[in-house]
Amino acid sequence: MKALVLAGGSGTRLRPITHTSAKQLVPVANKPVLFYGLEAIRGAGITDVGIIVGETAAEIENAVGDGSQFGITVTYIRQEAPLGLAHAVLIARDFLADEPFVMYLGDNMIIGGISGLVEEFRHTTSDALILLTKVDNPSAFGVAELGADGRIIRLVEKPADPPSDLALVGVYMFGLAIHEAVRSIKPSGRGELEITEAIQWLVDGGYDVAPHLVEGYWKDTGRLDDMLETNRHILESVEPAIHGTVDEHSTIVGRVVIEEGASLVRSTVRGPAIIGRGTRLVDTYVGPFTSIYHSCVVERTEIEYSIVLERATIRGIGRIEDSLIGRDAEVVPSSALPKAHRLMIGDHSRVSVATS
């Protein structure tokens, strides 16, 4: 069995962060989202992985390399434009050959892995196995309608009037029939080959498409609130570890990771939280559910429920909450009000924030 990982999307919902970096490489609990997916695939015993890349190909390839750090072998497949998930299957035909495969969206998170799903598909005669989960806002997703027997009747992409609250999770298991399906469908009104239409083609053709209800944690991390929520969820399970330096005037409370080379000076970190390699905190309070990545500087600031990317500098800010701050960003005070800040700051930005 092979895996096809999609890492070519433009990440419009996370702009301005994704103007300069791949959405799949934004870190959650100080690890790029894409890495969790690759580890889940390897955990399921799959080692032959194709990665669909687009405009951010160089960044993805630099981060993942040949896959050996994950125990996999990677083949990169270039998609000239974001033409749909079914188009990704179409252009990966030579790589996939005549083997069943798992398709995994690189910005999705399934805590607990996919080993059970893969094992289930290996021992079934189904032509496809589709993951579903109940959501509060099904209009934002592809939605499945099930019959009285629990089988899939139809799939609808982002319906205004959803037939159910069962959304398609970004992990799919496919047999060989999917290749004929993606060749048979036409581009949608968005100009894309939709995977929902390809699966519907299978259903209409009498192929066996089985649903699998996800009971654990799943999140599409393509939006700020979802990214922060995923960060919170993962931080709740990190193992505390102090590998950096903590001076006698600093305090650590709860589930906290201080990575190698990080330093705390007259600061408090209240977990769950993680402070990355080489990051320096001075006269700072870091509250729960915060991840600060590598080589950052945070001084005279309170920050909570936020993600800070590498080499960011934050100085003299009263309080920051619910924020995502990009690589090499600089946040410094100005002389005007207000006090409260909610930020989503792109890479290499410089922002002057009012303080009292």
Salt bridges, closest charged atoms under 4 A:
GLU39 OE1 - LYS31 NZ 3.00
ASP48 OD2 - LYS2 NZ 3.79
ASP98 OD1 - ARG93 NH2 3.22
ASP107 OD2 - LYS23 NZ 2.96
GLU119 OE2 - HIS123 ND1 3.35
GLU120 OE1 - HIS212 ND1 2.84
GLU145 OE1 - ARG154 NE 2.44
GLU157 OE2 - LYS158 NZ 3.06
GLU192 OE1 - ARG190 NH2 3.27
GLU194 OE1 - ARG190 NH2 2.88
ASP208 OD1 - ARG151 NH2 2.09
ASP220 OD2 - ARG13 NH2 3.31
ASP225 OD1 - ARG342 NH2 2.82
ASP226 OD1 - LYS219 NZ 3.81
ASP226 OD2 - ARG223 NE 3.12
GLU229 OE2 - ARG232 NH2 2.64
GLU236 OE2 - ARG232 NH1 2.55
GLU248 OE2 - HIS249 NE2 3.51
GLU259 OE1 - HIS294 ND1 3.47
ASP283 OD1 - ARG266 NE 2.75
GLU299 OE1 - ARG300 NH1 3.39
GLU299 OE1 - ARG315 NE 3.09
GLU302 OE1 - ARG319 NH1 2.95
GLU304 OE1 - ARG319 NH2 3.17
GLU310 OE2 - ARG327 NE 3.03
GLU321 OE2 - ARG319 NE 2.59
ASP328 OD1 - ARG311 NE 2.82
ASP328 OD2 - HIS348 ND1 3.81
GLU330 OE1 - ARG350 NE 3.45
ASP347 OD2 - ARG327 NH1 3.59
